[in-house]
Amino acid sequence: MAVEMMEWVQLAVRWIHMITGIAWIGASFYFVWLDMNLTPPEKDGYKDKAGVGGELWAVHGGGFYEVQKYRAAPPQIPPVLHWFKYEAYFTWISGFILLVILYYFGAEIYTIDKSVADISVDVAILIGIGSIAGGWIVYDLMCRSPLINNQAVFGAVLFILLTATAWGLSQVFTGRAAYIHVGAIMGTIMAANVLVIIIPGQAKMVNAAKRGEPADPLPGLWAKQRSLHNNYFTLPVLFIMISSHYPMTYGSSYGWLLLAGIALVGILVRHFFNMKNQGKAKQGFILLPIAFALFFLIAYASTPKNQFAEMEPVPFATVEKIIVERCASCHATNPSSKDFDSPPKGVKLETPAQMAREKTRILQQSVSTKTMPQGNVTNMTDEERKLLGGWIYQGAKTE
């Protein structure tokens, strides 16, 4: 019962994380689009547009909207001023809770693989939290360094550092945990940008306007800069959020490199849309075919080759013994594993028919990517994985 209740807790937190994440990313995308589509106000408009730096007209949901952006501050701060911050805060909080539940409380299953690195749960947690905190510190120092004056160089250096981090984490964690921690680093950078730079910068502008003083433009410029960084982080982070469903990515021997390549695809797609929002779609259009070509090149290069063609026939009795010893402790009607009250994802491997029916999952997760058993808690050997693969390629016969 305790395990089942924890599943419901995970579902609730994951749902909250998704809802708040959609709200945050949606607001981020909208305001970046809005800022890039503002046009100079009409001189002879029917409103007093003194101090307005840009405006935009839109139609949506059966109504017309006029949005204006002031160069500094309006003559008078309105009584109701909408802030966008809690979406970011609750996305990070729910994401961190989910990280703790799955990858720290469940470290022996989801984070630690003794065949990768023989570390304790405490060490794994320290590495995980240290990488998240260190990622923000390094990024913030970069933003305060001369690197920030050249956005292309800044982006390249940051990309290389995150790729190196992905490689480093893959040397001590399972592939899935390494991916999630890279996502947590980027998500923490995004949320900390809101908490430490964007919201305080906006507060200074508002307070100065209320006092009738000219606002210092620097906090606003820094806030806009960090907001744009967040905009480029979004697609790679979204990919990492769904990657746990695709073990051929994080389970690859070069999972860290696949992550870098797919993150680059997301960055190129995001940059195209940013150029399009600036009216430069023709100049940026080449980015889309490059992104798609890179994605399919990654997919082709990571497709495992058939290493079982020359194998001797594998008896089903051998395969059945492997599955019973290495898999059935979890994938049974009543799992003997203390970590599950019911078979994960409803997959049962108790009868020959069930084993044959799940051959595709077995091939993908236990043979090609080696992500199952989770954390290799039952110590499946490479030879056993090879025998499973040979049996599947030979038709997965059960007689």
C-alpha positions in Angstrom: 0.0 0.0 0.0 2.8 2.4 0.8 4.4 1.9 -2.6 1.0 2.4 -4.4 0.5 5.7 -2.4 3.9 6.8 -3.4 3.0 6.2 -7.0 0.0 8.6 -6.5 2.2 11.2 -4.9 4.6 11.0 -7.9 1.7 11.4 -10.3 0.4 14.4 -8.4 3.8 16.1 -8.3 4.5 15.3 -11.9 1.1 16.7 -12.9 1.7 19.9 -11.0 5.2 20.2 -12.5 3.7 19.8 -16.0 0.9 22.4 -15.4 3.2 25.0 -13.9 5.8 24.3 -16.6 3.3 24.9 -19.4 2.3 28.2 -17.7 5.9 29.3 -17.3 7.1 28.4 -20.8 4.0 29.7 -22.4 4.5 33.1 -20.7 8.2 33.1 -21.7 7.5 32.3 -25.3 4.7 34.9 -25.5 6.7 37.7 -24.0 9.8 37.0 -26.2 7.5 37.0 -29.2 5.8 40.1 -28.1 9.0 42.0 -27.5 10.3 41.0 -31.0 7.1 42.1 -32.7 6.6 45.6 -31.2 6.5 48.4 -33.7 7.1 52.2 -33.1 3.8 53.9 -32.1 1.8 55.9 -34.6 2.5 59.6 -34.1 -1.1 60.7 -34.7 -2.8 58.0 -32.7 -6.0 58.6 -30.7 -4.1 58.1 -27.4 -1.4 60.0 -25.7 1.6 57.8 -26.4 4.3 59.8 -24.7 7.0 57.5 -23.5 5.8 54.5 -25.5 8.6 52.7 -27.2 6.6 50.1 -29.0 3.1 48.7 -29.5 1.3 45.8 -31.0 -2.3 45.1 -32.0 -3.6 41.5 -31.9 -6.9 39.7 -32.3 -7.6 36.6 -30.3 -10.6 34.8 -28.8 -13.1 37.1 -30.5 -11.5 40.4 -29.3 -9.0 43.1 -30.2 -6.0 43.8 -28.0 -3.6 46.7 -27.9 -0.3 46.2 -26.1 2.2 49.1 -25.4 5.7 48.9 -24.0 7.1 52.1 -22.3 10.7 53.0 -22.9 11.2 53.5 -19.1 8.1 53.7 -16.9 4.6 55.1 -17.5 3.7 58.5 -16.0 1.7 56.7 -13.3 2.0 53.1 -12.1 -1.5 51.4 -12.4 -3.1 50.0 -9.2 -3.1 46.5 -10.7 0.3 45.4 -12.1 0.6 41.7 -13.2 3.8 39.9 -12.3 5.0 36.6 -13.8 7.0 34.7 -11.3 5.1 32.1 -9.4 4.9 29.9 -12.6 8.7 29.7 -12.5 8.9 29.1 -8.7 6.4 26.3 -8.6 7.8 24.6 -11.7 11.2 24.5 -10.0 9.8 23.4 -6.6 7.7 20.6 -8.0 10.5 19.5 -10.2 12.9 19.4 -7.3 10.4 17.4 -5.2 10.1 14.9 -8.1 13.9 14.7 -8.3 14.1 13.9 -4.6 11.3 11.3 -4.7 12.5 9.4 -7.7 16.3 9.9 -7.9 17.3 10.4 -4.2 14.8 8.3 -2.3 15.0 5.8 -5.1 18.7 6.3 -5.8 19.5 2.6 -5.7 17.1 2.0 -8.6 17.1 5.1 -10.7 20.4 6.9 -10.0 23.1 4.3 -9.1 24.3 1.6 -11.4 27.2 -0.4 -9.7 28.6 -1.3 -13.1 29.0 2.4 -13.9 30.3 3.6 -10.6 30.2 1.8 -7.2 29.0 4.8 -5.1 26.8 5.0 -2.1 23.4 6.7 -1.9 24.8 9.6 0.1 27.6 10.2 -2.4 25.1 10.1 -5.3 22.9 12.7 -3.6 25.9 15.0 -2.9 27.0 14.7 -6.5 23.5 15.5 -7.8 22.9 18.5 -5.6 26.4 19.7 -6.0 26.1 19.6 -9.8 22.8 21.6 -9.7 24.2 24.3 -7.4 27.5 24.4 -9.2 25.8 24.8 -12.5 24.0 28.0 -11.4 27.2 29.4 -9.8 29.3 28.9 -13.0 26.5 30.3 -15.2 26.0 33.4 -13.0 29.7 34.1 -12.9 29.8 33.8 -16.7 27.0 36.3 -17.0 29.0 38.7 -14.8 32.2 38.3 -16.8 33.3 39.9 -20.1 32.0 36.8 -21.9 28.5 38.2 -21.7 29.5 41.0 -24.2 29.6 38.4 -27.0 26.4 36.3 -27.0 27.7 33.8 -29.6 30.9 33.1 -27.7 28.9 33.0 -24.4 26.4 30.5 -25.8 29.2 28.3 -27.3 31.1 28.2 -24.0 28.0 27.4 -22.0 27.0 24.6 -24.4 30.5 23.0 -24.1 30.4 23.2 -20.3 26.9 21.6 -20.2 28.0 18.9 -22.6 31.1 18.2 -20.4 28.8 18.1 -17.4 26.5 15.5 -19.1 29.6 13.4 -19.9 30.8 13.7 -16.3 27.5 12.7 -14.8 27.2 9.8 -17.1 30.4 8.4 -15.6 28.8 8.1 -12.1 25.0 7.9 -12.7 22.7 5.8 -14.8 22.0 7.4 -18.2 18.5 8.4 -17.1 19.7 10.1 -13.9 22.5 11.9 -15.8 19.9 13.3 -18.2 17.6 14.4 -15.5 20.4 16.2 -13.6 21.4 18.1 -16.7 17.8 19.1 -17.0 17.7 20.1 -13.3 20.8 22.2 -13.8 19.2 24.1 -16.7 15.9 24.4 -14.9 17.6 25.8 -11.8 19.4 28.3 -13.9 16.1 29.4 -15.5 14.3 29.7 -12.1 17.2 31.4 -10.4 17.3 33.9 -13.3 13.7 34.8 -12.4 14.3 34.9 -8.7 17.7 36.6 -8.5 17.8 38.8 -11.6 14.6 39.3 -13.5 12.1 39.9 -10.6 14.5 42.1 -8.5 15.3 44.1 -11.6 11.7 44.7 -12.3 11.0 45.6 -8.7 13.7 48.3 -8.8 12.1 49.8 -11.9 8.6 49.8 -10.3 9.9 51.3 -7.0 11.8 54.1 -8.9 8.6 54.9 -10.9 6.5 55.1 -7.7 9.0 57.6 -6.3 8.9 59.6 -9.5 12.6 58.9 -10.1 14.2 57.9 -13.4 14.9 54.1 -13.3 18.3 52.7 -13.8 18.1 50.9 -17.2 20.8 48.3 -16.3 18.5 46.0 -14.2 16.0 45.9 -17.0 18.6 45.1 -19.6 20.0 42.3 -17.4 16.5 40.9 -16.9 15.8 40.9 -20.7 19.2 39.2 -21.3 18.5 36.4 -18.8 14.9 36.1 -20.1 16.4 35.4 -23.6 18.7 32.8 -22.1 15.8 31.1 -20.5 14.0 31.1 -23.9 16.9 29.1 -25.5 16.9 26.6 -22.6 13.3 25.6 -22.9 13.3 23.1 -25.8 16.3 21.2 -24.5 14.7 21.0 -21.0 11.4 19.8 -22.5 13.3 17.1 -24.4 14.9 15.9 -21.2 11.5 15.8 -19.5 10.2 13.3 -22.1 13.5 11.4 -22.6 12.7 9.0 -19.8 10.2 7.4 -22.1 12.9 6.8 -24.8 15.7 4.6 -23.4 17.5 4.6 -26.8 18.6 8.1 -25.9 19.9 8.0 -22.3 20.7 4.3 -22.5 23.1 4.7 -25.4 26.9 4.3 -24.7 27.1 7.8 -26.0 24.0 9.2 -24.3 25.8 12.4 -23.3 26.7 13.1 -26.9 23.1 12.3 -28.1 21.9 14.8 -25.5 24.2 17.5 -26.8 23.1 16.8 -30.3 19.4 16.9 -29.6 19.8 19.9 -27.4 21.5 21.6 -30.3 18.5 20.7 -32.5 16.2 22.4 -30.0 18.4 25.5 -29.9 18.4 25.8 -33.7 14.6 25.5 -33.8 14.2 28.1 -31.1 16.6 30.4 -32.9 14.7 30.1 -36.1 11.5 31.1 -34.4 13.2 34.0 -32.7 14.5 35.2 -36.1 11.0 34.7 -37.6 9.5 36.9 -34.8 12.0 39.6 -35.8 10.8 39.4 -39.4 13.9 37.5 -40.5 12.3 34.2 -41.4 13.9 34.0 -44.8 17.4 34.5 -43.4 16.8 31.9 -40.7 14.8 29.3 -42.7 18.0 27.3 -43.4 18.1 26.5 -39.7 15.1 24.2 -39.9 16.5 21.7 -42.5 19.8 21.7 -40.6 18.0 20.9 -37.4 15.9 18.1 -39.0 18.9 16.6 -40.8 20.9 16.7 -37.5 18.1 14.9 -35.7 17.8 12.1 -38.2 21.6 11.8 -38.4 21.6 11.3 -34.7 18.8 8.7 -34.9 20.6 6.8 -37.7 24.0 6.8 -36.0 22.6 5.6 -32.7 20.6 2.7 -34.2 22.2 -0.5 -33.0 23.6 -2.9 -35.6 22.6 -6.6 -35.6 25.3 -8.3 -33.5 23.4 -11.5 -33.2 23.3 -12.7 -36.9 26.0 -15.4 -36.4 24.9 -16.7 -33.0 24.1 -20.3 -32.3 20.4 -21.0 -31.6 19.5 -19.9 -28.1 17.3 -22.4 -26.2 14.2 -20.9 -24.6 15.0 -22.6 -21.4 18.2 -20.5 -21.1 16.2 -17.3 -21.8 13.5 -18.2 -19.4 16.0 -18.8 -16.6 17.6 -15.4 -17.2 14.2 -13.6 -17.2 13.0 -15.4 -14.1 16.3 -14.6 -12.2 16.9 -11.0 -13.4 13.4 -9.6 -14.3 10.6 -11.4 -12.7 11.3 -10.1 -9.2 9.7 -6.8 -10.4 7.7 -7.9 -13.4 5.3 -10.3 -11.7 1.7 -10.2 -10.6 3.0 -10.0 -7.0 6.5 -8.6 -7.2 9.0 -10.0 -4.7 11.0 -6.7 -4.9 10.4 -4.4 -2.0 10.3 -1.4 -4.4 7.1 -2.4 -6.2 3.6 -3.5 -5.2 2.6 -4.2 -8.8 4.5 -4.8 -12.0 6.0 -1.6 -13.4 4.0 -0.3 -16.3 1.9 -3.4 -16.1 4.6 -5.6 -17.7 4.5 -9.2 -16.5 7.2 -11.7 -17.4 6.0 -14.9 -15.7 4.9 -17.1 -18.5 6.4 -18.0 -21.9 3.6 -16.1 -23.7 4.2 -13.0 -21.7 8.0 -13.1 -22.4 7.5 -13.5 -26.1 4.9 -10.7 -26.2 7.3 -8.3 -24.5 10.2 -9.1 -26.7 10.5 -5.6 -28.2 10.7 -4.0 -24.8 13.2 -6.6 -23.6 15.4 -6.0 -26.7 15.2 -2.2 -26.3 15.7 -1.9 -22.6 17.7 -4.9 -21.5 19.8 -5.6 -24.6 20.3 -2.4 -26.7 20.3 0.3 -24.0 20.9 -1.9 -20.9 18.6 0.3 -18.9 16.8 -2.6 -17.4 16.9 -3.9 -14.8 16.8 -0.4 -13.2 20.3 0.3 -11.7 21.0 -3.4 -12.7 19.9 -4.3 -9.2 19.7 -8.0 -10.2 23.2 -8.0 -11.8 22.3 -9.0 -15.3 25.5 -9.8 -17.2 26.5 -8.7 -20.7 26.5 -12.4 -21.8 22.9 -12.8 -20.5 21.9 -9.7 -22.4 23.5 -11.1 -25.6 21.6 -14.4 -25.2 18.3 -12.5 -24.8 19.1 -10.5 -28.0 20.0 -13.6 -29.9 16.8 -15.3 -28.9 14.7 -12.3 -29.9 16.5 -12.0 -33.3 15.9 -15.7 -33.9 12.2 -15.2 -33.6 11.6 -15.3 -29.8 10.4 -18.9 -30.0 9.1 -20.5 -26.7 8.8 -24.1 -27.7 
